[in-house]
Amino acid sequence: MKRVRSSALTAVDSGKRALELLGSESSSLKEIPVVIMSSENVPTRINMCLEEGAEDFLLKPVQPSDVSRLCSRVLR
């Protein structure tokens, strides 16, 4: 497996909190792709997240094919 870059995962309880956390850190965090994961399949919410800049939106339960698709998009 080719390692492109190091990574870290931070989980928060809301999208608002995630934006607050990313906004309070250094500007280098603005390059981090944001991926929303939720069990709520609400098209208007999904579209809003993507329009606001999320790289992707994954529905729970997450399938291995979802992760593969995401990795190929984010690590290109």
Secondary structure, 3 states (H helix, E strand, C coil): CCCCCCCCCCCCCCHHHHHHHHHHCCHHHHHCCCEEEECCCCHHHHHHHHHCCCCEEEECCCCHHHHHHHHHHHCC
